[in-house]
Amino acid sequence: MIKARINKIIDSSVVDGPGNRTAIFFQGCNFNCRYCHNPETISHDISGEEGSIQSLRVEEVLEQIKKNIPFIKGITTSGGECTLQKDFLTELFKETRKLGLTNFIDSNGSIRFSDYKELMEYTDAVMLDVKSIDPMEHMELTSKGNEIVLENARYLASIGKLFEIRTVVIEGYLNNRKTVYEITNMLKEYQKIGEIRYKIIRFRPFGVREEYKNMKAPSEEEMNYLKSIANKNGFANVLLV
């Protein structure tokens, strides 16, 4: 019997993919992002945690999802990093597909999606974080490398399942412009397969761990400049948030 560690379930969300969706936040992450806005979802050890964290079966998660039909278009799994519990995801997606719902994954891109064909079969699209194009800066920001992340970006785009890429922008990080340029330049050829949205996210201190709240948000001028870089590389759908 497969169970998953679930931090919370939001019945109705319009910011976790297209349309109104039920968003499921899984517990546990293999990145340790400095600017993480859900730091409570990082830990894998829930034995001493209090609050809403639960160990749930697929049937139990489905029960809550079904309550939201017909008000939702689909579900989005997030975290933490939901793909660390990929066997559960695959079984859940099989069942939600039967209900006529779309299945979206919100991911840091740390597992190689091409290795999990069954999961991808039942996944409609992925929203992929690209923290930084520079390997050293990515390591500094997340404690992990970015080789698999970039491999995933190309793979997902090539099969038409890359709905969105996202980058959080922090003032003072020298590779902001390089990241936006290189990732859009790398992916522009895939736009003919399916439009890829780029969400460029301004750093905000809300919810961030105390030791990282001194990081600064970029200016409006800088955000608009980053958007212009993406536009010039063929990304028409660029969202600044």
C-alpha positions, 0 to 999 in steps of 0.5 A: 500500500503506497502512502505519501507524506502530505503537508497540505491540500489546497482545494481551490487554487488559480496560481498553481497552473491553468484554471482552477486546480486542487494543489497538493503539497508533498512533504520533503525536499532534496534542495535547500533553497535560500529563498524557499517560501515553504521551508516547512516542507523541506524536512523528510522527517515528520515524526516530530512535526506538528500540524497538518502533515499526514501520511495518506493513501492514494484513496484518501487523497482522491477522496478530497479531490473528488469533493472539488469536482466539478469546480476544478480543471485538474490537480497540481502536485507541489511541495517540497519536491513531489517527484521524490514520491514518484510511485505515489504520483503515478498511481494518483495520476492514473486515478485522476486521469479517469476523473477527467482531470489534468495532472500538473507537476510543480518541480525543482527538476532534480529527478530525470523525468525521461527515466520514468515513462509511466509517470510522464504518460499520466502527466499532462505538463510540468512547471519547472524551476530553473534557479540559475543557469550557472552551476556554482551559483545554483549550488550556492542557492540550493545546495545541489547542481543543475545538470539534471534540471537543464536536461529536464528542461530540454526533454520536457520541451521536446515532448510538449510537456513543459508548461512553464519555467520559473526563476526567482530573481534576487538583487545582487546575483550576477547571473540573473540576466545570464540565466534568463538569456541562456534558458530562453535561448536554449528552449526557443526552438521548442516553442513550435512544439508547444508554447512555454511560459516564463514566470520571472518571480521577484524575491520576497522575504515573506515566509523565508527563513530568518537568516535569509530575509536580508536578501533584496528584491530587484527593481521594477526596471530590472524585472522589465529588462529581464522580460525583454531578454526573454521576449527577444529570444522568442518567449511571448508569454512572460509573466512578472510576479 
